[in-house]
Amino acid sequence: MQIALLGDVMLGRLVNDRLRMADPAYPWGDTLPLLRQADIRFSNLECVLADDGTPMPGKMYHFRSDVKNVESLRSAGIDVVSLANNHVLDFGVDALREMLSALDQHGILRTGAGMELEAARRPVVRRVGQAVARFIAFADNHPGWEATVRAPGIHYVPVDARDRRVTDLLELVRRTKRRVQLLIVSAHWGANWGSDVPSAHQSLARALMDAGADVVFGHSAHIFRGIEIYRNRPIIYSAGDFIDDYAVDPDERNDQSFVFLLETTGGVPRTLRLHPTNIIRLQTRLARRNAREISGRMQQLSSQLGTRSSWIEGENVLEIRFGTDQPGNRSFAVNPG
């Protein structure tokens, strides 16, 4: 099974304006053939899809895309989205409700936000033949948007080992893993900038792996961070931005990311292939001339976490294989789930 994992997809503001005139597939550029190779496609949806709603007071940035742009997600074959982020309630509860309905009507699975806490926490299941993958999503930002038993919102979990919500999340991972082959935990966490991995993120990611997660897929930062291999499983600390209209920081390079293509056998991750990308004129394109440069930065960041990777010149791909040759795996057994 192949799973394409994408960072933040923001279809609002200037991207939304472009989609009023362009084909729904426009923002995905030439990544579409690669995405269509995957059996499952997952992204963090960093906006609300709605025509109605009132901007949330007190926020600097509000991201909304016309509800018809669910067709843009469909054009890329997106199967599952995380809604656990700091923009899903930018236009209030009515806009959230409108988006949930649109996603459901078009068969796009969603996790991480809902009309009450149980719905926001609920894992979603995607089946591919005999293989089964589940997704759980949480965010550590916007605590005021936390879903409760009576109020809509996000699956909010602070990155604090002492907090009961971390304990609850780890128990949810344990219970879910007992019923599924492959479990991916999506984490919208941390600050927007900086390539260093916060120590608290590393501790929680490893705890999630110990509890049964097969992949921890982090995002929220506008830039990518290194990848760690723990218990023969990948921790992607930050995937960066995949689609947006943001100004580009010349040093942090928030216009660069990857299609993270995970290959698994049953519930066992085997290989992670990173296809570097650039955002150019509101469109994501596979990197050509600077592909080696983007991947070289990822190699350096990942090597600091003990991860070995290989650049495949003819394919413009950075490859990470999971096995005992990874330094970080020497003292750990494969999680039996």
Phi and psi in degrees as GROMACS dihedral restraints (atoms count N, CA, C in turn):
[ dihedral_restraints ]
;  ai    aj    ak    al  type     phi  dphi    fc
    3     4     5     6     1  -115.0    20    10
    4     5     6     7     1   132.5    20    10
    6     7     8     9     1  -124.5    20    10
    7     8     9    10     1   122.0    20    10
    9    10    11    12     1   -91.2    20    10
   10    11    12    13     1   121.4    20    10
   12    13    14    15     1  -109.9    20    10
   13    14    15    16     1   127.0    20    10
   15    16    17    18     1  -123.0    20    10
   16    17    18    19     1   145.7    20    10
   18    19    20    21     1   -74.3    20    10
   19    20    21    22     1  -147.1    20    10
   21    22    23    24     1   -68.3    20    10
   22    23    24    25     1   127.4    20    10
   24    25    26    27     1  -112.2    20    10
   25    26    27    28     1   109.6    20    10
   27    28    29    30     1  -114.3    20    10
   28    29    30    31     1   109.4    20    10
   30    31    32    33     1  -102.1    20    10
   31    32    33    34     1    13.3    20    10
   33    34    35    36     1   -89.8    20    10
   34    35    36    37     1  -172.8    20    10
   36    37    38    39     1    48.9    20    10
   37    38    39    40     1  -119.3    20    10
   39    40    41    42     1   -67.6    20    10
   40    41    42    43     1   -31.2    20    10
   42    43    44    45     1   -65.4    20    10
   43    44    45    46     1   -41.8    20    10
   45    46    47    48     1   -61.3    20    10
   46    47    48    49     1   -43.4    20    10
   48    49    50    51     1   -59.4    20    10
   49    50    51    52     1   -42.2    20    10
   51    52    53    54     1   -64.9    20    10
   52    53    54    55     1   -38.3    20    10
   54    55    56    57     1   -70.6    20    10
   55    56    57    58     1   -13.7    20    10
   57    58    59    60     1   -72.7    20    10
   58    59    60    61     1   -16.9    20    10
   60    61    62    63     1  -118.7    20    10
   61    62    63    64     1   -28.9    20    10
   63    64    65    66     1   -93.8    20    10
   64    65    66    67     1   168.7    20    10
   66    67    68    69     1   -63.8    20    10
   67    68    69    70     1   146.0    20    10
   69    70    71    72     1   -55.0    20    10
   70    71    72    73     1   -26.2    20    10
   72    73    74    75     1   -81.0    20    10
   73    74    75    76     1    -7.0    20    10
   75    76    77    78     1   -52.0    20    10
   76    77    78    79     1   -49.0    20    10
   78    79    80    81     1   -61.9    20    10
   79    80    81    82     1   -20.1    20    10
   81    82    83    84     1   -87.6    20    10
   82    83    84    85     1    -9.7    20    10
   84    85    86    87     1    51.4    20    10
   85    86    87    88     1  -137.6    20    10
   87    88    89    90     1   -90.9    20    10
   88    89    90    91     1    14.2    20    10
   90    91    92    93     1   -80.5    20    10
   91    92    93    94     1   -12.3    20    10
   93    94    95    96     1   -58.8    20    10
   94    95    96    97     1   -46.2    20    10
   96    97    98    99     1   -58.2    20    10
   97    98    99   100     1   -37.7    20    10
   99   100   101   102     1   -67.1    20    10
  100   101   102   103     1   -44.2    20    10
  102   103   104   105     1   -61.6    20    10
  103   104   105   106     1   -36.8    20    10
  105   106   107   108     1   -72.0    20    10
  106   107   108   109     1   -13.8    20    10
  108   109   110   111     1   -72.0    20    10
  109   110   111   112     1   -23.8    20    10
  111   112   113   114     1   -77.9    20    10
  112   113   114   115     1   155.3    20    10
  114   115   116   117     1   -84.3    20    10
  115   116   117   118     1   -29.9    20    10
  117   118   119   120     1  -138.2    20    10
  118   119   120   121     1   139.3    20    10
  120   121   122   123     1  -124.3    20    10
  121   122   123   124     1   125.8    20    10
  123   124   125   126     1  -126.8    20    10
  124   125   126   127     1   140.0    20    10
  126   127   128   129     1  -147.4    20    10
  127   128   129   130     1   162.7    20    10
  129   130   131   132     1   -89.3    20    10
  130   131   132   133     1   122.9    20    10
  132   133   134   135     1   -90.5    20    10
  133   134   135   136     1   102.6    20    10
  135   136   137   138     1   -92.2    20    10
  136   137   138   139     1    46.5    20    10
  138   139   140   141     1  -169.7    20    10
  139   140   141   142     1   173.6    20    10
  141   142   143   144     1  -109.0    20    10
  142   143   144   145     1   136.8    20    10
  144   145   146   147     1   -94.7    20    10
  145   146   147   148     1   104.7    20    10
  147   148   149   150     1  -164.9    20    10
  148   149   150   151     1   152.9    20    10
  150   151   152   153     1   -99.9    20    10
  151   152   153   154     1   -18.4    20    10
  153   154   155   156     1  -112.0    20    10
  154   155   156   157     1   179.0    20    10
  156   157   158   159     1   113.0    20    10
  157   158   159   160     1   161.6    20    10
  159   160   161   162     1  -118.6    20    10
  160   161   162   163     1   133.2    20    10
  162   163   164   165     1   -54.9    20    10
  163   164   165   166     1   135.3    20    10
  165   166   167   168     1   -65.4    20    10
  166   167   168   169     1   122.6    20    10
  168   169   170   171     1   -65.5    20    10
  169   170   171   172     1   147.9    20    10
  171   172   173   174     1    87.1    20    10
  172   173   174   175     1    -3.6    20    10
  174   175   176   177     1  -100.0    20    10
  175   176   177   178     1   143.1    20    10
  177   178   179   180     1   -79.7    20    10
  178   179   180   181     1   -40.7    20    10
  180   181   182   183     1  -117.7    20    10
  181   182   183   184     1   133.3    20    10
  183   184   185   186     1  -126.4    20    10
  184   185   186   187     1   122.7    20    10
  186   187   188   189     1  -115.0    20    10
  187   188   189   190     1   112.0    20    10
  189   190   191   192     1  -133.8    20    10
  190   191   192   193     1   139.5    20    10
  192   193   194   195     1  -123.8    20    10
  193   194   195   196     1   143.4    20    10
  195   196   197   198     1   -52.5    20    10
  196   197   198   199     1   141.1    20    10
  198   199   200   201     1   -60.6    20    10
  199   200   201   202     1   -25.7    20    10
  201   202   203   204     1   -63.5    20    10
  202   203   204   205     1   -18.0    20    10
  204   205   206   207     1   -76.3    20    10
  205   206   207   208     1     4.3    20    10
  207   208   209   210     1   -57.4    20    10
  208   209   210   211     1   -26.2    20    10
  210   211   212   213     1   -67.4    20    10
  211   212   213   214     1   -26.2    20    10
  213   214   215   216     1   -67.4    20    10
  214   215   216   217     1   -40.9    20    10
  216   217   218   219     1   -62.1    20    10
  217   218   219   220     1   -42.6    20    10
  219   220   221   222     1   -65.0    20    10
  220   221   222   223     1   -34.3    20    10
  222   223   224   225     1   -63.6    20    10
  223   224   225   226     1   -28.6    20    10
  225   226   227   228     1   -93.0    20    10
  226   227   228   229     1     0.1    20    10
  228   229   230   231     1    71.2    20    10
  229   230   231   232     1    24.4    20    10
  231   232   233   234     1   -61.9    20    10
  232   233   234   235     1   125.5    20    10
  234   235   236   237     1   -96.4    20    10
  235   236   237   238     1   -37.1    20    10
  237   238   239   240     1  -139.2    20    10
  238   239   240   241     1   138.1    20    10
  240   241   242   243     1  -127.4    20    10
  241   242   243   244     1   147.9    20    10
  243   244   245   246     1   -90.7    20    10
  244   245   246   247     1   134.5    20    10
  246   247   248   249     1  -111.5    20    10
  247   248   249   250     1     6.6    20    10
  249   250   251   252     1   -82.8    20    10
  250   251   252   253     1    87.6    20    10
  252   253   254   255     1  -157.5    20    10
  253   254   255   256     1  -178.4    20    10
  255   256   257   258     1   -94.9    20    10
  256   257   258   259     1    20.7    20    10
  258   259   260   261     1  -131.3    20    10
  259   260   261   262     1    -6.2    20    10
  261   262   263   264     1   -66.6    20    10
  262   263   264   265     1   -23.3    20    10
  264   265   266   267     1  -112.3    20    10
  265   266   267   268     1    22.5    20    10
  267   268   269   270     1   -57.4    20    10
  268   269   270   271     1   -29.9    20    10
  270   271   272   273     1  -118.0    20    10
  271   272   273   274     1    23.9    20    10
  273   274   275   276     1    88.2    20    10
  274   275   276   277     1  -179.4    20    10
  276   277   278   279     1   -68.6    20    10
  277   278   279   280     1   -38.1    20    10
  279   280   281   282     1   -62.9    20    10
  280   281   282   283     1   -39.5    20    10
  282   283   284   285     1   -66.8    20    10
  283   284   285   286     1   -40.5    20    10
  285   286   287   288     1   -59.0    20    10
  286   287   288   289     1   -46.6    20    10
  288   289   290   291     1   -61.0    20    10
  289   290   291   292     1   -39.7    20    10
  291   292   293   294     1   -62.7    20    10
  292   293   294   295     1   -41.6    20    10
  294   295   296   297     1   -67.2    20    10
  295   296   297   298     1   -44.5    20    10
  297   298   299   300     1   -57.0    20    10
  298   299   300   301     1   -42.9    20    10
  300   301   302   303     1   -64.5    20    10
  301   302   303   304     1   -43.2    20    10
  303   304   305   306     1   -64.2    20    10
  304   305   306   307     1   -43.4    20    10
  306   307   308   309     1   -62.5    20    10
  307   308   309   310     1   -44.2    20    10
  309   310   311   312     1   -63.0    20    10
  310   311   312   313     1   -42.9    20    10
  312   313   314   315     1   -63.4    20    10
  313   314   315   316     1   -28.6    20    10
  315   316   317   318     1  -102.3    20    10
  316   317   318   319     1    10.7    20    10
  318   319   320   321     1    72.8    20    10
  319   320   321   322     1    22.7    20    10
  321   322   323   324     1   -96.4    20    10
  322   323   324   325     1   118.5    20    10
  324   325   326   327     1   -71.8    20    10
  325   326   327   328     1   147.8    20    10
  327   328   329   330     1  -143.3    20    10
  328   329   330   331     1   147.8    20    10
  330   331   332   333     1  -148.0    20    10
  331   332   333   334     1   156.7    20    10
  333   334   335   336     1   103.5    20    10
  334   335   336   337     1   -11.2    20    10
  336   337   338   339     1  -153.4    20    10
  337   338   339   340     1   154.3    20    10
  339   340   341   342     1  -175.0    20    10
  340   341   342   343     1  -175.7    20    10
  342   343   344   345     1   -81.5    20    10
  343   344   345   346     1    -5.0    20    10
  345   346   347   348     1  -163.1    20    10
  346   347   348   349     1   173.3    20    10
  348   349   350   351     1   -60.9    20    10
  349   350   351   352     1   -45.1    20    10
  351   352   353   354     1   -59.4    20    10
  352   353   354   355     1   -40.8    20    10
  354   355   356   357     1   -66.8    20    10
  355   356   357   358     1   -37.8    20    10
  357   358   359   360     1   -68.7    20    10
  358   359   360   361     1   -34.3    20    10
  360   361   362   363     1   -83.7    20    10
  361   362   363   364     1   -18.0    20    10
  363   364   365   366     1   -62.7    20    10
  364   365   366   367     1   126.3    20    10
  366   367   368   369     1   -67.7    20    10
  367   368   369   370     1   151.6    20    10
  369   370   371   372     1  -111.9    20    10
  370   371   372   373     1   152.3    20    10
  372   373   374   375     1  -117.3    20    10
  373   374   375   376     1   133.3    20    10
  375   376   377   378     1  -126.0    20    10
  376   377   378   379     1   124.2    20    10
  378   379   380   381     1  -105.2    20    10
  379   380   381   382     1   137.4    20    10
  381   382   383   384     1  -130.2    20    10
  382   383   384   385     1   100.4    20    10
  384   385   386   387     1    61.2    20    10
  385   386   387   388     1  -124.1    20    10
  387   388   389   390     1   -87.6    20    10
  388   389   390   391     1    -9.0    20    10
  390   391   392   393     1   -87.0    20    10
  391   392   393   394     1   145.7    20    10
  393   394   395   396     1  -132.0    20    10
  394   395   396   397     1   130.2    20    10
  396   397   398   399     1  -123.5    20    10
  397   398   399   400     1   139.8    20    10
  399   400   401   402     1  -119.2    20    10
  400   401   402   403     1   150.8    20    10
  402   403   404   405     1  -127.4    20    10
  403   404   405   406     1   134.5    20    10
  405   406   407   408     1  -122.5    20    10
  406   407   408   409     1   140.6    20    10
  408   409   410   411     1  -132.1    20    10
  409   410   411   412     1   141.7    20    10
  411   412   413   414     1  -144.9    20    10
  412   413   414   415     1   163.9    20    10
  414   415   416   417     1  -134.3    20    10
  415   416   417   418     1   149.0    20    10
  417   418   419   420     1  -106.4    20    10
  418   419   420   421     1     9.9    20    10
  420   421   422   423     1  -117.3    20    10
  421   422   423   424     1   164.5    20    10
  423   424   425   426     1    56.8    20    10
  424   425   426   427     1    63.1    20    10
  426   427   428   429     1   -60.2    20    10
  427   428   429   430     1   -24.5    20    10
  429   430   431   432     1   -68.3    20    10
  430   431   432   433     1   -13.0    20    10
  432   433   434   435     1   -97.8    20    10
  433   434   435   436     1    10.8    20    10
  435   436   437   438     1   -62.5    20    10
  436   437   438   439     1   127.6    20    10
  438   439   440   441     1   -68.1    20    10
  439   440   441   442     1   146.3    20    10
  441   442   443   444     1  -128.7    20    10
  442   443   444   445     1  -179.4    20    10
  444   445   446   447     1   -66.2    20    10
  445   446   447   448     1   -15.8    20    10
  447   448   449   450     1  -119.3    20    10
  448   449   450   451     1    -9.9    20    10
  450   451   452   453     1  -130.7    20    10
  451   452   453   454     1   143.8    20    10
  453   454   455   456     1   -71.7    20    10
  454   455   456   457     1   160.9    20    10
  456   457   458   459     1   160.4    20    10
  457   458   459   460     1  -158.0    20    10
  459   460   461   462     1  -104.6    20    10
  460   461   462   463     1   162.6    20    10
  462   463   464   465     1   -80.1    20    10
  463   464   465   466     1    92.0    20    10
  465   466   467   468     1   -92.5    20    10
  466   467   468   469     1   127.1    20    10
  468   469   470   471     1  -138.7    20    10
  469   470   471   472     1   111.0    20    10
  471   472   473   474     1   -69.5    20    10
  472   473   474   475     1   146.6    20    10
  474   475   476   477     1   -82.4    20    10
  475   476   477   478     1    79.0    20    10
  477   478   479   480     1  -150.5    20    10
  478   479   480   481     1   108.3    20    10
  480   481   482   483     1   -58.1    20    10
  481   482   483   484     1   -20.1    20    10
  483   484   485   486     1   -83.9    20    10
  484   485   486   487     1    -9.9    20    10
  486   487   488   489     1   -83.6    20    10
  487   488   489   490     1   137.1    20    10
  489   490   491   492     1   -60.8    20    10
  490   491   492   493     1   -27.4    20    10
  492   493   494   495     1   -69.9    20    10
  493   494   495   496     1   -26.7    20    10
  495   496   497   498     1   -68.2    20    10
  496   497   498   499     1   -44.4    20    10
  498   499   500   501     1   -58.7    20    10
  499   500   501   502     1   -43.4    20    10
  501   502   503   504     1   -63.5    20    10
  502   503   504   505     1   -40.8    20    10
  504   505   506   507     1   -63.4    20    10
  505   506   507   508     1   -44.8    20    10
  507   508   509   510     1   -63.4    20    10
  508   509   510   511     1   -37.7    20    10
  510   511   512   513     1   -68.3    20    10
  511   512   513   514     1   -38.3    20    10
  513   514   515   516     1   -60.7    20    10
  514   515   516   517     1   -41.1    20    10
  516   517   518   519     1   -62.9    20    10
  517   518   519   520     1   -44.3    20    10
  519   520   521   522     1   -61.0    20    10
  520   521   522   523     1   -47.3    20    10
  522   523   524   525     1   -63.4    20    10
  523   524   525   526     1   -41.4    20    10
  525   526   527   528     1   -68.4    20    10
  526   527   528   529     1   -41.5    20    10
  528   529   530   531     1   -62.5    20    10
  529   530   531   532     1   -29.0    20    10
  531   532   533   534     1   -66.7    20    10
  532   533   534   535     1   -16.1    20    10
  534   535   536   537     1  -114.1    20    10
  535   536   537   538     1    10.6    20    10
  537   538   539   540     1  -149.3    20    10
  538   539   540   541     1   153.4    20    10
  540   541   542   543     1   -76.3    20    10
  541   542   543   544     1   -48.7    20    10
  543   544   545   546     1  -125.5    20    10
  544   545   546   547     1   128.2    20    10
  546   547   548   549     1  -123.3    20    10
  547   548   549   550     1   122.4    20    10
  549   550   551   552     1  -112.8    20    10
  550   551   552   553     1   126.3    20    10
  552   553   554   555     1  -108.3    20    10
  553   554   555   556     1   120.8    20    10
  555   556   557   558     1   -96.6    20    10
  556   557   558   559     1   127.0    20    10
  558   559   560   561     1  -123.6    20    10
  559   560   561   562     1   112.4    20    10
  561   562   563   564     1   -96.4    20    10
  562   563   564   565     1    98.7    20    10
  564   565   566   567     1  -143.9    20    10
  565   566   567   568     1   155.7    20    10
  567   568   569   570     1    83.1    20    10
  568   569   570   571     1  -176.5    20    10
  570   571   572   573     1   -79.0    20    10
  571   572   573   574     1   167.7    20    10
  573   574   575   576     1   -75.6    20    10
  574   575   576   577     1   -25.3    20    10
  576   577   578   579     1  -130.4    20    10
  577   578   579   580     1   167.2    20    10
  579   580   581   582     1    98.3    20    10
  580   581   582   583     1   128.1    20    10
  582   583   584   585     1   -87.5    20    10
  583   584   585   586     1   -12.1    20    10
  585   586   587   588     1   -73.5    20    10
  586   587   588   589     1   142.3    20    10
  588   589   590   591     1   -83.5    20    10
  589   590   591   592     1   121.7    20    10
  591   592   593   594     1   -60.4    20    10
  592   593   594   595     1   139.6    20    10
  594   595   596   597     1   -61.7    20    10
  595   596   597   598     1   -33.3    20    10
  597   598   599   600     1   -67.0    20    10
  598   599   600   601     1   -34.3    20    10
  600   601   602   603     1   -65.2    20    10
  601   602   603   604     1   -43.0    20    10
  603   604   605   606     1   -62.8    20    10
  604   605   606   607     1   -41.9    20    10
  606   607   608   609     1   -64.2    20    10
  607   608   609   610     1   -45.2    20    10
  609   610   611   612     1   -68.6    20    10
  610   611   612   613     1   -40.9    20    10
  612   613   614   615     1   -59.8    20    10
  613   614   615   616     1   -43.6    20    10
  615   616   617   618     1   -66.5    20    10
  616   617   618   619     1   -37.4    20    10
  618   619   620   621     1   -64.0    20    10
  619   620   621   622     1   -38.0    20    10
  621   622   623   624     1   -63.5    20    10
  622   623   624   625     1   -40.7    20    10
  624   625   626   627     1   -64.6    20    10
  625   626   627   628     1   -43.7    20    10
  627   628   629   630     1   -60.8    20    10
  628   629   630   631     1   -31.9    20    10
  630   631   632   633     1   -79.0    20    10
  631   632   633   634     1   -14.9    20    10
  633   634   635   636     1   132.2    20    10
  634   635   636   637     1    -4.3    20    10
  636   637   638   639     1   -64.5    20    10
  637   638   639   640     1   140.7    20    10
  639   640   641   642     1   -95.5    20    10
  640   641   642   643     1   -25.1    20    10
  642   643   644   645     1  -143.8    20    10
  643   644   645   646     1   134.3    20    10
  645   646   647   648     1  -110.0    20    10
  646   647   648   649     1   121.2    20    10
  648   649   650   651     1  -116.5    20    10
  649   650   651   652     1   103.1    20    10
  651   652   653   654     1   -95.1    20    10
  652   653   654   655     1   151.7    20    10
  654   655   656   657     1  -159.7    20    10
  655   656   657   658     1  -174.7    20    10
  657   658   659   660     1   113.8    20    10
  658   659   660   661     1   -51.1    20    10
  660   661   662   663     1   -60.4    20    10
  661   662   663   664     1   145.5    20    10
  663   664   665   666     1   -78.2    20    10
  664   665   666   667     1    -4.5    20    10
  666   667   668   669     1  -126.1    20    10
  667   668   669   670     1   160.3    20    10
  669   670   671   672     1   -85.2    20    10
  670   671   672   673     1   151.9    20    10
  672   673   674   675     1  -120.1    20    10
  673   674   675   676     1   175.9    20    10
  675   676   677   678     1   -69.1    20    10
  676   677   678   679     1   165.3    20    10
  678   679   680   681     1  -111.7    20    10
  679   680   681   682     1   132.7    20    10
  681   682   683   684     1  -111.1    20    10
  682   683   684   685     1   142.6    20    10
  684   685   686   687     1  -105.4    20    10
  685   686   687   688     1   120.1    20    10
  687   688   689   690     1  -133.9    20    10
  688   689   690   691     1   126.4    20    10
  690   691   692   693     1    54.5    20    10
  691   692   693   694     1    38.6    20    10
  693   694   695   696     1    63.0    20    10
  694   695   696   697     1    20.8    20    10
  696   697   698   699     1  -124.7    20    10
  697   698   699   700     1   150.5    20    10
  699   700   701   702     1   -89.7    20    10
  700   701   702   703     1   138.2    20    10
  702   703   704   705     1  -113.3    20    10
  703   704   705   706     1   109.4    20    10
  705   706   707   708     1   -96.0    20    10
  706   707   708   709     1   103.0    20    10
  708   709   710   711     1   -71.1    20    10
  709   710   711   712     1   -34.6    20    10
  711   712   713   714     1  -155.4    20    10
  712   713   714   715     1   126.8    20    10
  714   715   716   717     1   -88.7    20    10
  715   716   717   718     1   -14.2    20    10
  717   718   719   720     1    79.0    20    10
  718   719   720   721     1  -167.1    20    10
  720   721   722   723     1   -93.8    20    10
  721   722   723   724     1   134.5    20    10
  723   724   725   726     1  -102.8    20    10
  724   725   726   727     1   -43.7    20    10
  726   727   728   729     1  -135.1    20    10
  727   728   729   730     1   131.4    20    10
  729   730   731   732     1  -170.2    20    10
  730   731   732   733     1  -178.2    20    10
  732   733   734   735     1  -122.4    20    10
  733   734   735   736     1    23.4    20    10
  735   736   737   738     1   -74.7    20    10
  736   737   738   739     1   151.2    20    10
  738   739   740   741     1   -62.5    20    10
  739   740   741   742     1   144.6    20    10
  741   742   743   744     1   -95.4    20    10
  742   743   744   745     1   125.9    20    10
  744   745   746   747     1   -79.2    20    10
  745   746   747   748     1   121.5    20    10
  747   748   749   750     1   -66.9    20    10
  748   749   750   751     1   -20.3    20    10
  750   751   752   753     1   -95.2    20    10
  751   752   753   754     1   -46.4    20    10
  753   754   755   756     1   -77.6    20    10
  754   755   756   757     1   -28.0    20    10
  756   757   758   759     1    56.1    20    10
  757   758   759   760     1    65.2    20    10
  759   760   761   762     1   -75.3    20    10
  760   761   762   763     1     1.2    20    10
  762   763   764   765     1   -91.3    20    10
  763   764   765   766     1     4.1    20    10
  765   766   767   768     1  -118.8    20    10
  766   767   768   769     1   137.6    20    10
  768   769   770   771     1  -157.7    20    10
  769   770   771   772     1  -151.0    20    10
  771   772   773   774     1  -150.0    20    10
  772   773   774   775     1   155.9    20    10
  774   775   776   777     1   -88.0    20    10
  775   776   777   778     1   115.8    20    10
  777   778   779   780     1   -91.3    20    10
  778   779   780   781     1   105.5    20    10
  780   781   782   783     1  -103.6    20    10
  781   782   783   784     1   106.9    20    10
  783   784   785   786     1   -94.9    20    10
  784   785   786   787     1   128.1    20    10
  786   787   788   789     1  -107.3    20    10
  787   788   789   790     1   129.8    20    10
  789   790   791   792     1  -129.3    20    10
  790   791   792   793     1   157.1    20    10
  792   793   794   795     1  -118.5    20    10
  793   794   795   796     1   109.6    20    10
  795   796   797   798     1    61.6    20    10
  796   797   798   799     1  -123.4    20    10
  798   799   800   801     1  -100.1    20    10
  799   800   801   802     1    16.9    20    10
  801   802   803   804     1  -110.3    20    10
  802   803   804   805     1   114.0    20    10
  804   805   806   807     1   -63.1    20    10
  805   806   807   808     1   135.0    20    10
  807   808   809   810     1  -113.2    20    10
  808   809   810   811     1   -46.1    20    10
  810   811   812   813     1  -145.7    20    10
  811   812   813   814     1   143.4    20    10
  813   814   815   816     1  -119.4    20    10
  814   815   816   817     1   119.1    20    10
  816   817   818   819     1  -110.8    20    10
  817   818   819   820     1   122.9    20    10
  819   820   821   822     1  -105.1    20    10
  820   821   822   823     1   117.4    20    10
  822   823   824   825     1  -103.2    20    10
  823   824   825   826     1   108.5    20    10
  825   826   827   828     1   -67.1    20    10
  826   827   828   829     1   146.7    20    10
  828   829   830   831     1  -134.7    20    10
  829   830   831   832     1   158.0    20    10
  831   832   833   834     1  -126.9    20    10
  832   833   834   835     1   144.8    20    10
  834   835   836   837     1   -95.8    20    10
  835   836   837   838     1   120.5    20    10
  837   838   839   840     1  -133.7    20    10
  838   839   840   841     1   119.0    20    10
  840   841   842   843     1    51.4    20    10
  841   842   843   844     1    53.6    20    10
  843   844   845   846     1    65.1    20    10
  844   845   846   847     1    22.7    20    10
  846   847   848   849     1  -138.8    20    10
  847   848   849   850     1   136.0    20    10
  849   850   851   852     1   -91.9    20    10
  850   851   852   853     1   130.2    20    10
  852   853   854   855     1  -130.6    20    10
  853   854   855   856     1   148.2    20    10
  855   856   857   858     1   -64.6    20    10
  856   857   858   859     1   132.9    20    10
  858   859   860   861     1   -69.1    20    10
  859   860   861   862     1   142.0    20    10
  861   862   863   864     1  -118.2    20    10
  862   863   864   865     1   -79.9    20    10
  864   865   866   867     1   -62.9    20    10
  865   866   867   868     1   -34.9    20    10
  867   868   869   870     1  -105.3    20    10
  868   869   870   871     1    15.9    20    10
  870   871   872   873     1   -60.2    20    10
  871   872   873   874     1   -42.6    20    10
  873   874   875   876     1   -66.8    20    10
  874   875   876   877     1   -37.5    20    10
  876   877   878   879     1   -64.2    20    10
  877   878   879   880     1   -46.6    20    10
  879   880   881   882     1   -61.4    20    10
  880   881   882   883     1   -46.7    20    10
  882   883   884   885     1   -67.5    20    10
  883   884   885   886     1   -33.4    20    10
  885   886   887   888     1   -62.2    20    10
  886   887   888   889     1   -37.5    20    10
  888   889   890   891     1   -66.2    20    10
  889   890   891   892     1   -41.3    20    10
  891   892   893   894     1   -64.0    20    10
  892   893   894   895     1   -39.6    20    10
  894   895   896   897     1   -59.4    20    10
  895   896   897   898     1   -44.0    20    10
  897   898   899   900     1   -65.1    20    10
  898   899   900   901     1   -45.7    20    10
  900   901   902   903     1   -64.0    20    10
  901   902   903   904     1   -39.1    20    10
  903   904   905   906     1   -73.2    20    10
  904   905   906   907     1   -36.1    20    10
  906   907   908   909     1   -63.2    20    10
  907   908   909   910     1   -29.7    20    10
  909   910   911   912     1   -66.2    20    10
  910   911   912   913     1   -19.6    20    10
  912   913   914   915     1  -100.5    20    10
  913   914   915   916     1    10.4    20    10
  915   916   917   918     1    84.1    20    10
  916   917   918   919     1    18.4    20    10
  918   919   920   921     1  -104.8    20    10
  919   920   921   922     1   128.5    20    10
  921   922   923   924     1   -91.7    20    10
  922   923   924   925     1   142.8    20    10
  924   925   926   927     1  -144.6    20    10
  925   926   927   928     1   162.6    20    10
  927   928   929   930     1  -130.9    20    10
  928   929   930   931     1   133.4    20    10
  930   931   932   933     1   -89.2    20    10
  931   932   933   934     1   125.7    20    10
  933   934   935   936     1  -102.5    20    10
  934   935   936   937     1   101.1    20    10
  936   937   938   939     1   -58.6    20    10
  937   938   939   940     1   -48.4    20    10
  939   940   941   942     1   -69.2    20    10
  940   941   942   943     1   -16.7    20    10
  942   943   944   945     1  -111.0    20    10
  943   944   945   946     1    -4.5    20    10
  945   946   947   948     1    53.4    20    10
  946   947   948   949     1    49.5    20    10
  948   949   950   951     1  -133.9    20    10
  949   950   951   952     1   138.5    20    10
  951   952   953   954     1  -100.5    20    10
  952   953   954   955     1   126.2    20    10
  954   955   956   957     1  -117.2    20    10
  955   956   957   958     1   135.2    20    10
  957   958   959   960     1  -122.9    20    10
  958   959   960   961     1   122.7    20    10
  960   961   962   963     1  -104.8    20    10
  961   962   963   964     1   142.2    20    10
  963   964   965   966     1   -98.4    20    10
  964   965   966   967     1   127.8    20    10
  966   967   968   969     1   177.3    20    10
  967   968   969   970     1  -176.7    20    10
  969   970   971   972     1   -71.7    20    10
  970   971   972   973     1   -11.2    20    10
  972   973   974   975     1   -76.0    20    10
  973   974   975   976     1   -13.1    20    10
  975   976   977   978     1   -75.2    20    10
  976   977   978   979     1   126.7    20    10
  978   979   980   981     1   -54.3    20    10
  979   980   981   982     1   -38.2    20    10
  981   982   983   984     1   -70.5    20    10
  982   983   984   985     1    -8.7    20    10
  984   985   986   987     1   -96.2    20    10
  985   986   987   988     1    -7.5    20    10
  987   988   989   990     1   -63.1    20    10
  988   989   990   991     1   -31.8    20    10
  990   991   992   993     1  -104.4    20    10
  991   992   993   994     1    13.7    20    10
  993   994   995   996     1  -129.3    20    10
  994   995   996   997     1   142.1    20    10
  996   997   998   999     1   -91.6    20    10
  997   998   999  1000     1   160.0    20    10
  999  1000  1001  1002     1   -65.6    20    10
 1000  1001  1002  1003     1   134.0    20    10
 1002  1003  1004  1005     1   -63.7    20    10
 1003  1004  1005  1006     1   118.6    20    10
 1005  1006  1007  1008     1   -76.6    20    10
 1006  1007  1008  1009     1    -5.7    20    10
